[in-house]
C-alpha cells in the first residue's frame, strides 16, 4: 500500500481548488440563495471523483447522496451539509464572503469550515485512500441543504430512504477543536426548540407622548421574556428540567478527562464583558451538558439614525433553547406557552421555527476508531465529549437509521463559523483529510 500521508500531500492543491470552488457558490438556506446550484455543483464534483451520485428532490432543498462500494463487510456513512449561514454583517468582512482569499495560510470565505471544508476533507480522504490501495470498506455520503435552518425535510426523507442510507455507523459533520492538534469527538448533540414570540398592542405606532396611557409592545414583550429566565441563567419555565436524563458513570468519566476551558483567555480573545462560569471545569461541564435559553434577536420600534419618538405597536423576539437528553422540543414549546399564559401573556403568539430532539451514542467501535485515527494523525489523544454543544440533526442517524453516530472534523474554535471572516487553515485541511482517511481505513 502506498503511504497514505504522501497521497494526501499530493492532493492538497486539488483540495484547495475544490474548496475555493465550493465557497464561491453561495448557498444560503435562510435566504433561499444558490441552494439548487450548490447541490448540482457538489453532485458534479462527486461524479468527477467516480462516486455514484444522485440528487434527490424534497419539498425543500435537494439531498445529495453518493456511494462507493469497497471491500470487506463494513459501510460507513458520512453526513454533511452544503448550505451556509447568511454573511451579514457584510461590512465586517475583510474580503467578500463569497470570493475566497488565502491569507497567512488560511482560506477566508463563508462556508470555509462550516461545512464545505469538511465536505472537501471527506471527498479528498476517499480519493487518497483509493490512491493508497484497495478501498477496504463501502463509503456513503449524505449531504443536505437545510441544516442551517433546522433540516425540516430531512427526517421524513431519510425515513423513506433507510435502505439507501443503510450503514454500520455514521460520521457526522464536524466538531471544533480548542487546540489545533487535539481532535474533538462528540457522541451526541443537543436538541433545539427555536421559537418566535410576537407581541402586537395596537394597529399603528404612536407619538411617545402617549407612552403613559397606550401599551408599548416592546416593554410588554421584554417583560414577558424576563420571566423565561432567572438571574442565575437557568430556564424558569415550569417542568423544563424534569425530563433531563441523569449523567451515567460513563458520562462522568468522559467529562473528568476533558480539560478545563480557558475562560480568562477567552475573555481576552473575544472581549467578553463577563462570564457566568469563571472556573474552566464548571464552564466545560455547563457548555456540554446543560440546556440553555438564548435571546437570539429582538426587533421593535425605531432603530435608525438619530431619534424618532414612538410607542412601538409591535415587537418580535427570537429565542432558542438548546436541549439535552431526554428533553422533547414539543414538550418544551408547550411549556413555554403555558408559562406565559399563567402570567397573563396569553396574547403573545409563540411559533416554533425549528425543533430537533437531542441525541446520544455510547462509546463503542466508531468512537474507538476515531480515537485511534486521531492519535495516528495528530500524535495526541483525542478529546472525547459525551455530547456535542451544537444542534445538528444527528438524531436522524441514531434514531431513524439506527446506527452509532459520532461527530468530528477539521474546524477549530477560532474559525469564526456563523460570523464574519470565517476561515479554514490549509494545514488543518491537510491533517483533516488524512484524519478522515484514517477513520475509513481503520473502521
LUMMAR-127134 format. One record per residue (C-alpha): residue number from 0; residue in three letters; x negated, y negated, z. Coordinates in pm, 1 decimal, always signed. Layout:
N
NUM/ALA/X/Y/Z
...
***
This chain:
443
0/UNK/+0.0/+0.0/+0.0
1/UNK/-124.3/-349.6/-86.5
2/UNK/-186.9/-575.7/+215.1
3/UNK/+143.6/-746.9/+296.6
4/UNK/-18.0/-1072.0/+414.0
5/UNK/-200.6/-1106.9/+80.6
6/UNK/+126.0/-1050.9/-105.5
7/UNK/+288.5/-1327.7/+97.3
8/UNK/-1.5/-1566.9/+35.2
9/UNK/+30.8/-1503.7/-336.9
10/UNK/+397.8/-1605.3/-325.6
11/UNK/+363.4/-1935.5/-140.5
12/UNK/+356.9/-2161.9/-445.2
13/UNK/+666.3/-1987.1/-578.5
14/UNK/+836.0/-2006.4/-238.3
15/UNK/+768.7/-2380.6/-211.2
16/UNK/+911.6/-2442.2/-558.5
17/UNK/+1220.8/-2238.9/-474.4
18/UNK/+1277.6/-2430.3/-151.3
19/UNK/+1237.0/-2757.9/-339.8
20/UNK/+1492.6/-2647.1/-598.3
21/UNK/+1745.0/-2535.4/-337.1
22/UNK/+1710.1/-2858.3/-137.3
23/UNK/+1755.1/-3074.3/-449.1
24/UNK/+2103.7/-2929.6/-490.5
25/UNK/+2338.1/-3098.5/-240.8
26/UNK/+2577.1/-2853.6/-74.4
27/UNK/+2762.0/-3042.7/+197.6
28/UNK/+3059.2/-2832.6/+304.3
29/UNK/+3210.7/-3107.1/+523.3
30/UNK/+3239.6/-3328.4/+214.8
31/UNK/+3301.2/-3055.4/-43.9
32/UNK/+2993.4/-3168.4/-238.2
33/UNK/+2795.7/-2927.6/-457.8
34/UNK/+2922.6/-2606.8/-299.0
35/UNK/+3007.2/-2405.2/-611.1
36/UNK/+2695.0/-2538.8/-785.4
37/UNK/+2475.7/-2420.3/-497.0
38/UNK/+2640.7/-2078.4/-492.5
39/UNK/+2570.6/-2034.9/-862.7
40/UNK/+2212.2/-2159.5/-826.6
41/UNK/+2149.1/-1914.6/-543.7
42/UNK/+2301.4/-1626.2/-739.9
43/UNK/+2091.8/-1716.8/-1043.4
44/UNK/+1769.7/-1714.9/-839.6
45/UNK/+1861.3/-1388.4/-668.0
46/UNK/+1926.2/-1220.9/-1001.5
47/UNK/+1591.0/-1352.5/-1118.8
48/UNK/+1439.3/-1153.8/-831.3
49/UNK/+1612.4/-834.2/-954.6
50/UNK/+1869.5/-843.4/-676.3
51/UNK/+2208.9/-704.5/-778.6
52/UNK/+2413.0/-1016.4/-703.7
53/UNK/+2779.3/-1115.6/-719.3
54/UNK/+2961.1/-1438.6/-636.4
55/UNK/+3291.2/-1373.3/-459.8
56/UNK/+3565.7/-1633.4/-450.0
57/UNK/+3754.0/-1713.4/-130.8
58/UNK/+4019.3/-1975.3/-53.0
59/UNK/+3721.8/-2189.1/+47.8
60/UNK/+3355.5/-2168.3/-52.4
61/UNK/+3219.4/-1878.5/-262.6
62/UNK/+3034.9/-1595.6/-87.0
63/UNK/+2714.6/-1469.8/-249.1
64/UNK/+2632.2/-1101.8/-192.7
65/UNK/+2319.9/-919.0/-306.1
66/UNK/+2182.6/-566.9/-271.0
67/UNK/+1851.8/-394.2/-344.3
68/UNK/+1855.7/-16.2/-293.3
69/UNK/+1541.3/+131.4/-143.3
70/UNK/+1405.6/+447.8/+8.1
71/UNK/+1495.2/+600.3/+343.3
72/UNK/+1834.1/+604.2/+509.1
73/UNK/+1843.4/+259.8/+670.1
74/UNK/+2021.8/-51.1/+541.4
75/UNK/+1950.6/-396.9/+678.4
76/UNK/+2190.4/-687.5/+615.8
77/UNK/+2067.9/-1047.7/+617.9
78/UNK/+2318.0/-1326.9/+683.3
79/UNK/+2253.7/-1686.0/+578.4
80/UNK/+2449.4/-1992.0/+467.2
81/UNK/+2379.8/-2223.0/+174.4
82/UNK/+2586.0/-2520.3/+295.8
83/UNK/+2427.4/-2806.8/+487.3
84/UNK/+2529.9/-3087.3/+719.1
85/UNK/+2605.9/-3437.5/+586.6
86/UNK/+2292.7/-3650.2/+552.0
87/UNK/+2423.7/-3950.8/+748.8
88/UNK/+2279.3/-4184.0/+868.8
89/UNK/+2106.2/-4235.7/+534.3
90/UNK/+1913.3/-4545.4/+644.4
91/UNK/+1716.4/-4334.5/+894.7
92/UNK/+1567.7/-4106.4/+628.5
93/UNK/+1211.3/-4190.2/+527.5
94/UNK/+1274.0/-4036.4/+183.7
95/UNK/+1610.5/-3948.2/+22.4
96/UNK/+1764.9/-3635.7/+181.4
97/UNK/+1815.8/-3450.1/-146.9
98/UNK/+1481.9/-3545.6/-302.1
99/UNK/+1235.7/-3314.9/-122.7
100/UNK/+896.9/-3459.4/-33.3
101/UNK/+593.0/-3291.4/+121.7
102/UNK/+415.2/-3496.8/+388.9
103/UNK/+145.5/-3366.3/+620.5
104/UNK/+221.0/-3006.3/+533.3
105/UNK/+597.1/-3030.5/+586.8
106/UNK/+876.5/-3037.5/+328.9
107/UNK/+1136.7/-3301.8/+416.7
108/UNK/+1492.6/-3261.9/+288.5
109/UNK/+1841.4/-3186.2/+413.8
110/UNK/+1866.9/-2808.9/+449.9
111/UNK/+1490.3/-2754.6/+455.6
112/UNK/+1522.6/-2543.6/+770.3
113/UNK/+1897.9/-2510.8/+818.8
114/UNK/+1939.1/-2295.1/+626.8
115/UNK/+1769.1/-2299.2/+288.9
116/UNK/+1418.6/-2243.8/+423.1
117/UNK/+1546.4/-1931.0/+594.4
118/UNK/+1709.2/-1809.0/+273.7
119/UNK/+1380.7/-1856.5/+88.5
120/UNK/+1186.5/-1675.5/+361.8
121/UNK/+1404.1/-1367.4/+323.7
122/UNK/+1412.7/-1362.5/-54.4
123/UNK/+1035.4/-1403.3/-73.8
124/UNK/+985.0/-1143.3/+200.7
125/UNK/+1171.3/-891.3/-10.5
126/UNK/+956.7/-985.1/-308.6
127/UNK/+637.8/-946.4/-101.2
128/UNK/+746.1/-610.9/+36.8
129/UNK/+821.2/-476.5/-309.9
130/UNK/+485.8/-604.0/-433.6
131/UNK/+309.9/-423.0/-149.5
132/UNK/+460.6/-81.6/-225.2
133/UNK/+788.7/+113.9/-246.3
134/UNK/+1077.9/-54.6/-69.2
135/UNK/+1133.5/+155.3/+246.3
136/UNK/+1499.0/+63.2/+307.9
137/UNK/+1805.7/-83.6/+139.9
138/UNK/+1838.2/-459.8/+180.6
139/UNK/+2162.6/-655.6/+155.6
140/UNK/+2226.9/-1030.1/+159.9
141/UNK/+2541.6/-1212.5/+266.9
142/UNK/+2523.1/-1589.6/+207.5
143/UNK/+2827.3/-1806.7/+271.1
144/UNK/+2902.7/-2174.3/+216.0
145/UNK/+3119.0/-2281.6/+510.8
146/UNK/+2905.2/-2216.5/+818.6
147/UNK/+2859.8/-2585.6/+894.9
148/UNK/+3237.5/-2633.9/+905.0
149/UNK/+3328.2/-2323.4/+1104.3
150/UNK/+3328.2/-2036.6/+848.3
151/UNK/+3707.0/-2049.7/+826.2
152/UNK/+3739.5/-1798.8/+542.4
153/UNK/+3453.2/-1560.4/+612.7
154/UNK/+3620.8/-1337.1/+875.8
155/UNK/+3911.9/-1236.1/+651.9
156/UNK/+3682.8/-1193.6/+351.3
157/UNK/+3436.5/-978.6/+548.1
158/UNK/+3717.2/-765.0/+690.6
159/UNK/+3831.4/-693.1/+333.8
160/UNK/+3476.5/-603.3/+218.7
161/UNK/+3336.6/-389.8/+500.1
162/UNK/+3219.9/-117.7/+260.3
163/UNK/+3030.0/-372.4/+50.1
164/UNK/+2857.3/-508.0/+360.9
165/UNK/+2800.4/-173.0/+534.9
166/UNK/+2462.3/-165.6/+709.7
167/UNK/+2284.1/-30.9/+1015.4
168/UNK/+2209.1/-376.1/+1157.6
169/UNK/+2227.2/-744.7/+1070.5
170/UNK/+1958.3/-1012.2/+1096.2
171/UNK/+2135.8/-1343.5/+1149.3
172/UNK/+2038.4/-1678.0/+1003.3
173/UNK/+1779.3/-1842.5/+1231.1
174/UNK/+1663.2/-1949.1/+1572.9
175/UNK/+1449.0/-2245.5/+1671.0
176/UNK/+1113.5/-2186.0/+1837.8
177/UNK/+989.7/-2409.7/+2118.1
178/UNK/+630.2/-2316.4/+2029.7
179/UNK/+506.0/-2274.8/+1670.5
180/UNK/+361.7/-1924.6/+1719.8
181/UNK/+623.5/-1776.3/+1951.6
182/UNK/+912.8/-1622.0/+1760.2
183/UNK/+1256.2/-1653.7/+1918.7
184/UNK/+1504.0/-1365.1/+1901.1
185/UNK/+1860.8/-1416.1/+2020.7
186/UNK/+2101.6/-1131.2/+2090.9
187/UNK/+2423.6/-1321.6/+2053.0
188/UNK/+2579.9/-1661.0/+2007.5
189/UNK/+2803.6/-1897.9/+2191.2
190/UNK/+3154.2/-1935.6/+2060.0
191/UNK/+3326.2/-2259.3/+1968.0
192/UNK/+3651.8/-2440.5/+2032.3
193/UNK/+3629.8/-2769.7/+1840.3
194/UNK/+3930.2/-2995.7/+1882.6
195/UNK/+4050.5/-3332.3/+1760.1
196/UNK/+4255.0/-3531.2/+2010.1
197/UNK/+4468.3/-3815.3/+1873.1
198/UNK/+4647.0/-4093.8/+2056.8
199/UNK/+4897.3/-4334.4/+1894.5
200/UNK/+5058.3/-4602.5/+2111.9
201/UNK/+5214.8/-4836.6/+1852.6
202/UNK/+5273.7/-4884.8/+1480.8
203/UNK/+5022.5/-5173.9/+1447.4
204/UNK/+4718.2/-5321.9/+1622.0
205/UNK/+4795.8/-5625.0/+1839.5
206/UNK/+4625.3/-5951.6/+1933.4
207/UNK/+4428.4/-5878.1/+2250.7
208/UNK/+4623.1/-6139.8/+2442.7
209/UNK/+4887.2/-5866.1/+2470.5
210/UNK/+4645.2/-5631.4/+2647.1
211/UNK/+4823.3/-5678.6/+2978.9
212/UNK/+5166.0/-5571.9/+2851.8
213/UNK/+5104.5/-5344.6/+2548.8
214/UNK/+4943.2/-4998.9/+2567.6
215/UNK/+4587.5/-4958.3/+2441.0
216/UNK/+4529.2/-4628.2/+2259.8
217/UNK/+4153.2/-4637.5/+2323.0
218/UNK/+4189.3/-4674.8/+2700.1
219/UNK/+4458.3/-4407.2/+2715.2
220/UNK/+4252.0/-4156.0/+2523.5
221/UNK/+3936.1/-4234.0/+2721.6
222/UNK/+4125.7/-4186.1/+3048.4
223/UNK/+4258.8/-3852.4/+2922.4
224/UNK/+3913.1/-3739.0/+2809.8
225/UNK/+3770.0/-3825.1/+3151.1
226/UNK/+3996.7/-3562.5/+3309.6
227/UNK/+3841.6/-3284.6/+3099.2
228/UNK/+3500.6/-3305.0/+3264.8
229/UNK/+3380.0/-3351.2/+3620.3
230/UNK/+3093.6/-3578.3/+3726.8
231/UNK/+2874.5/-3266.1/+3756.2
232/UNK/+2926.2/-3192.7/+3386.6
233/UNK/+3143.5/-2886.5/+3446.1
234/UNK/+3464.0/-2848.8/+3247.2
235/UNK/+3762.5/-2941.3/+3463.7
236/UNK/+4027.7/-2756.2/+3259.7
237/UNK/+4201.2/-2510.4/+3489.8
238/UNK/+4101.6/-2148.6/+3422.9
239/UNK/+3822.3/-2243.2/+3181.9
240/UNK/+3562.5/-2032.3/+3363.4
241/UNK/+3800.0/-1748.8/+3450.1
242/UNK/+3705.2/-1530.1/+3152.3
243/UNK/+3327.5/-1582.2/+3170.0
244/UNK/+3155.0/-1242.3/+3170.3
245/UNK/+2917.5/-1193.1/+3466.5
246/UNK/+2549.6/-1151.4/+3383.3
247/UNK/+2417.4/-796.9/+3376.3
248/UNK/+2087.1/-684.3/+3526.6
249/UNK/+1959.1/-665.2/+3168.1
250/UNK/+2060.8/-1027.6/+3108.1
251/UNK/+1889.2/-1142.2/+3425.6
252/UNK/+1572.5/-952.1/+3334.3
253/UNK/+1559.0/-1121.7/+2992.7
254/UNK/+1622.6/-1463.8/+3148.1
255/UNK/+1346.3/-1409.9/+3404.1
256/UNK/+1091.2/-1354.8/+3126.0
257/UNK/+1172.0/-1680.1/+2947.5
258/UNK/+950.6/-1984.4/+3002.1
259/UNK/+1098.7/-2299.4/+3153.8
260/UNK/+1192.5/-2583.6/+2922.0
261/UNK/+950.5/-2875.1/+2946.4
262/UNK/+1215.2/-3131.6/+3032.8
263/UNK/+963.0/-3404.3/+3113.0
264/UNK/+806.7/-3356.4/+2770.0
265/UNK/+1144.8/-3365.0/+2601.9
266/UNK/+1234.8/-3685.3/+2781.3
267/UNK/+920.4/-3843.7/+2639.7
268/UNK/+959.9/-3697.2/+2290.4
269/UNK/+1327.9/-3780.9/+2245.6
270/UNK/+1357.9/-4087.3/+2467.4
271/UNK/+1618.8/-3920.7/+2690.6
272/UNK/+1758.5/-4162.6/+2947.4
273/UNK/+1823.5/-3885.2/+3199.7
274/UNK/+1871.7/-3507.8/+3212.4
275/UNK/+2117.1/-3309.7/+3427.2
276/UNK/+1864.7/-3028.8/+3484.1
277/UNK/+1517.3/-3172.0/+3550.3
278/UNK/+1396.8/-2828.3/+3661.5
279/UNK/+1289.0/-2640.6/+3348.6
280/UNK/+1410.7/-2297.9/+3462.6
281/UNK/+1754.2/-2431.1/+3551.9
282/UNK/+1762.6/-2606.3/+3215.6
283/UNK/+1674.9/-2282.3/+3030.5
284/UNK/+1943.6/-2085.8/+3215.1
285/UNK/+2208.7/-2353.7/+3163.3
286/UNK/+2123.8/-2403.0/+2796.0
287/UNK/+2153.7/-2032.3/+2721.5
288/UNK/+2430.8/-1911.3/+2947.8
289/UNK/+2668.9/-2189.1/+3048.2
290/UNK/+2970.9/-2302.8/+2846.0
291/UNK/+2980.0/-2672.9/+2765.4
292/UNK/+3203.8/-2961.6/+2668.7
293/UNK/+3076.7/-3233.7/+2439.3
294/UNK/+3234.8/-3557.2/+2321.3
295/UNK/+3112.7/-3543.9/+1961.9
296/UNK/+3280.8/-3857.7/+1831.7
297/UNK/+3523.4/-4135.3/+1920.3
298/UNK/+3695.4/-4387.3/+1695.4
299/UNK/+3926.9/-4672.1/+1787.2
300/UNK/+3984.1/-5039.4/+1722.7
301/UNK/+3725.3/-5266.0/+1567.6
302/UNK/+3354.5/-5182.0/+1547.5
303/UNK/+3232.2/-5400.3/+1263.2
304/UNK/+3001.6/-5701.1/+1279.5
305/UNK/+3090.7/-5983.2/+1514.4
306/UNK/+3412.2/-5980.7/+1715.4
307/UNK/+3775.4/-5905.7/+1648.0
308/UNK/+4011.1/-5925.0/+1945.0
309/UNK/+4262.6/-5643.8/+1905.8
310/UNK/+4457.3/-5393.5/+2113.0
311/UNK/+4399.5/-5067.2/+1922.1
312/UNK/+4712.7/-4876.1/+1830.8
313/UNK/+4527.0/-4553.2/+1753.1
314/UNK/+4229.4/-4363.0/+1891.0
315/UNK/+4079.1/-4029.6/+1786.9
316/UNK/+3819.8/-3814.6/+1963.0
317/UNK/+3640.0/-3501.5/+1852.4
318/UNK/+3539.9/-3267.5/+2133.9
319/UNK/+3356.3/-2936.0/+2108.7
320/UNK/+3347.5/-2665.6/+2372.6
321/UNK/+3069.2/-2404.4/+2345.9
322/UNK/+3191.6/-2072.8/+2483.5
323/UNK/+3018.7/-1770.2/+2634.6
324/UNK/+3134.0/-1406.5/+2652.4
325/UNK/+3430.2/-1336.6/+2711.3
326/UNK/+3592.0/-1676.1/+2658.2
327/UNK/+3850.9/-1695.6/+2380.9
328/UNK/+3889.6/-2014.7/+2173.1
329/UNK/+4269.7/-1985.8/+2155.0
330/UNK/+4298.7/-1949.0/+2532.1
331/UNK/+4068.9/-2249.3/+2576.5
332/UNK/+4282.4/-2453.2/+2333.6
333/UNK/+4599.8/-2357.8/+2520.5
334/UNK/+4430.3/-2451.2/+2847.4
335/UNK/+4331.2/-2795.6/+2718.5
336/UNK/+4685.6/-2869.7/+2604.5
337/UNK/+4831.8/-2753.2/+2936.0
338/UNK/+4572.6/-2952.1/+3133.8
339/UNK/+4655.9/-3276.6/+2950.9
340/UNK/+5028.8/-3212.3/+2972.9
341/UNK/+5015.9/-3165.7/+3350.3
342/UNK/+4850.8/-3507.3/+3379.6
343/UNK/+5108.2/-3692.8/+3174.1
344/UNK/+4919.0/-3692.8/+2847.0
345/UNK/+5161.2/-3470.8/+2656.8
346/UNK/+5195.3/-3745.4/+2391.3
347/UNK/+4839.3/-3674.7/+2273.4
348/UNK/+4801.0/-3441.1/+1975.1
349/UNK/+4537.4/-3170.4/+2016.2
350/UNK/+4437.3/-2996.0/+1692.6
351/UNK/+4194.1/-2705.8/+1662.9
352/UNK/+3940.3/-2792.6/+1390.6
353/UNK/+3733.3/-2476.1/+1424.8
354/UNK/+3721.5/-2183.6/+1659.8
355/UNK/+3500.0/-1878.9/+1690.0
356/UNK/+3457.1/-1625.5/+1968.8
357/UNK/+3118.0/-1571.9/+2131.3
358/UNK/+2920.7/-1256.0/+2057.8
359/UNK/+2660.4/-1042.5/+2227.5
360/UNK/+2442.4/-745.8/+2128.6
361/UNK/+2245.5/-548.8/+2389.1
362/UNK/+1872.7/-494.1/+2328.0
363/UNK/+1803.7/-197.0/+2101.6
364/UNK/+1631.3/-77.1/+1785.3
365/UNK/+1686.9/-403.1/+1595.4
366/UNK/+1550.5/-631.4/+1867.6
367/UNK/+1256.0/-398.4/+1935.1
368/UNK/+1175.3/-401.2/+1563.0
369/UNK/+1186.4/-780.8/+1560.3
370/UNK/+959.0/-797.6/+1865.6
371/UNK/+702.7/-567.5/+1704.2
372/UNK/+713.6/-764.6/+1378.6
373/UNK/+674.0/-1094.8/+1562.7
374/UNK/+372.9/-968.3/+1757.7
375/UNK/+208.5/-849.2/+1434.0
376/UNK/+253.2/-1187.6/+1263.0
377/UNK/+227.4/-1445.5/+1540.7
378/UNK/-2.6/-1242.5/+1769.9
379/UNK/+203.7/-1349.2/+2070.7
380/UNK/+506.8/-1178.6/+2228.2
381/UNK/+843.1/-1299.9/+2106.9
382/UNK/+1084.3/-1489.0/+2328.6
383/UNK/+1399.8/-1273.6/+2356.6
384/UNK/+1714.4/-1455.3/+2465.0
385/UNK/+2033.1/-1276.0/+2576.6
386/UNK/+2242.7/-1542.1/+2399.4
387/UNK/+2189.2/-1799.1/+2129.2
388/UNK/+2286.9/-2158.1/+2200.9
389/UNK/+2448.9/-2234.6/+1865.7
390/UNK/+2788.5/-2119.3/+1742.6
391/UNK/+2740.5/-1945.8/+1412.9
392/UNK/+2992.3/-1667.2/+1349.0
393/UNK/+2771.1/-1365.1/+1414.1
394/UNK/+3066.8/-1202.7/+1587.7
395/UNK/+3170.4/-1113.3/+1231.8
396/UNK/+2875.6/-873.9/+1207.6
397/UNK/+2901.9/-737.6/+1560.3
398/UNK/+3282.0/-714.3/+1575.6
399/UNK/+3416.9/-698.3/+1217.5
400/UNK/+3131.2/-494.5/+1066.2
401/UNK/+3047.7/-320.7/+1392.5
402/UNK/+2668.6/-341.6/+1367.8
403/UNK/+2398.8/-465.8/+1608.8
404/UNK/+2313.2/-828.0/+1533.1
405/UNK/+2023.0/-1049.9/+1631.2
406/UNK/+1903.0/-1386.3/+1505.5
407/UNK/+1551.0/-1502.6/+1427.4
408/UNK/+1392.1/-1723.2/+1165.8
409/UNK/+1143.6/-1986.6/+1056.5
410/UNK/+1265.7/-2300.8/+1232.6
411/UNK/+1101.2/-2488.8/+1518.6
412/UNK/+1269.7/-2711.9/+1774.2
413/UNK/+1132.7/-3030.2/+1611.9
414/UNK/+1271.6/-2956.7/+1264.7
415/UNK/+1544.7/-3224.2/+1305.0
416/UNK/+1818.1/-2994.2/+1180.9
417/UNK/+2151.4/-3179.9/+1151.5
418/UNK/+1960.7/-3508.6/+1183.4
419/UNK/+1765.5/-3745.9/+960.3
420/UNK/+1429.7/-3628.0/+821.6
421/UNK/+1498.2/-3256.3/+855.3
422/UNK/+1185.3/-3064.2/+762.2
423/UNK/+1011.3/-2729.6/+745.2
424/UNK/+639.1/-2676.7/+785.6
425/UNK/+490.7/-2484.7/+493.0
426/UNK/+280.2/-2282.3/+736.9
427/UNK/+600.0/-2197.8/+926.0
428/UNK/+747.5/-2084.4/+595.8
429/UNK/+444.9/-1869.4/+514.1
430/UNK/+447.3/-1696.2/+851.0
431/UNK/+824.6/-1670.6/+838.4
432/UNK/+810.1/-1486.3/+505.3
433/UNK/+561.4/-1237.8/+646.5
434/UNK/+770.9/-1202.2/+964.2
435/UNK/+1083.3/-1118.6/+763.1
436/UNK/+885.7/-871.3/+550.5
437/UNK/+750.3/-702.0/+863.9
438/UNK/+1102.7/-669.9/+1004.2
439/UNK/+1215.0/-497.3/+683.1
440/UNK/+910.0/-272.2/+669.0
441/UNK/+933.3/-165.8/+1032.5
442/UNK/+1311.1/-127.5/+1050.8
***
